[in-house]
Amino acid sequence: MKELAALGMERGGLSSTIPSEIGTLTKLVFLDLDFNELTGSLPTSLYSLTDLETLDLNANFLEGDIDLMGVFNNLEFLQLQNNQFTGTVPEDMGNLTFMTTFNLHENLFTGIIPESVCDLRDTDGGLLKSLIADCANNTVFGPDIECDCCSSCRD
């Protein structure tokens, strides 16, 4: 039996929390659960899916921190916008050197976007094409976020 490598349930009418059993899908490289009504924090078992290349959880009601996101060494596409995540953007997110899209706006993050994340931008050969801390829109992270890598953070 082949193990599931992609799980796409965009606009799937899902509600409740992300089940901890998600961590048993060890070959998963694509996870898209956006535009649902998922609640709660990310299950710790999610972080065992270290082969993930795409993680799209935007437009849900997810909350809590994202402190363990740096474990996804192969992550290319990350969208967490339009949720209720809190805390700071972890420094080790800057280790995700394959990242091409990084979208966090419309959450409740505080603090400073780590310089290591800014260094992933498409400069000097970097792969990151879209760093959307959406600093141009001052309502995205709340009043306590700072981002030195966005040129239009401060209006």
Phi, psi and omega in degrees: 000132177280147178267145183299127178253339181223136176225108180241114180232038179300133181053039184272003181071023181283141173224175183088203181258166173285122184293144180296340179296348178304329181292347179279350180272068192293344179262005183295127176242345183226119178227114180233107179238027185284162180057050173235199178233044180286142182233174176084185180268169178288132179293142181299334179296336178302325184286355174276353180272064188288353177269000181305133174251331179231128174226109184236106182237016186294160176060053172230202177233037183285150184218179179095187182266171178238032187303335184261005183303334182295352180284345184276073186300335182261005186296127178251327189227117180229119175232118179236008187296161176059051173227203180229036180294147183233180178089201181251163174280120186296142179302321185288356172297337177290349177277354183274074191286353176267356185298128175248333178226129184220105189233115184236001190296164181059052172229196182240033180294153176229171176093204185245136173296123183301142178301328179299327176288317178301326181292347178282349184302163183287065174227144179051042175089001179295153183271336188295111181268331186223097171263103182250081165274359179045051183294338179294336178257103187292358179265004191285314184256353188096180190284349190253013181261145174229146180216107181281350183263358176261129184285340183241036181297318189247115179275000000 
